[in-house]
Amino acid sequence: MSTARKASATTKDVPDFGWSAYAERINGRFAMIGFLAVLLTEALSGDTFLHWAGLIP
């Protein structure tokens, strides 16, 4: 069995756990997707996200 890890398909970074450039890039991309989802929810519902989610009355 080989334990060699392959580089990412889009960069030469090797996926790794912990504080790595690859992990930070992935976390940033997911944060941007989440922020876009909140903006779309507000635009389509015509209400703030906090009110739509029931977090404020």
N, C-alpha and C positions, 0 to 999 in steps of 0.2 A: 504494500500500500504506500502510495506517495502522499506526503504531507505538504507538498509545495502548493502555495496559494497563487491563484491567477490574478492578474490585474483586472481592473474594471473595464467594461466594454467601451466606456467613453473617455477614460483617462488612464494614465499609467499608474495611478494609485492602487494599492492593494487594500481591499476592504478589510477593516480591522475593528475590534472593539475598543472602546475608550476614546480618549481625546486624540483623534487623528483628523487630518485634513479631509479625508474621505467622509468620515462621520459628520463633520461639521457641514460639508457641502450637502449631504443628504438631508440633514435636519433643516437647513435653510430652505431647501426646495419644498419640503413638506410644510414648513411654516408659511411660505408664499402661497401654496395651494389652499391652506386653511384660511388665510386672510382673504383670498379671492372668494372662497365659499361664503364667508361672512358678508362681504360686500354684495355678492349676488343675492343672498338671502334678504338683505336690507332693501336692495333695489326692487326685487320682485314682490316682496310682501308689503312694502311701503311703511314698514315699522322698524324700530331699532332692533338689533339682534338680541339685546338683553331683555327687551319686552317680549319679543317673539319667543324666546326660549323660556319665558316665565320666571326670570330671575329678578325682575322688578315689576311692581304692579302697574 
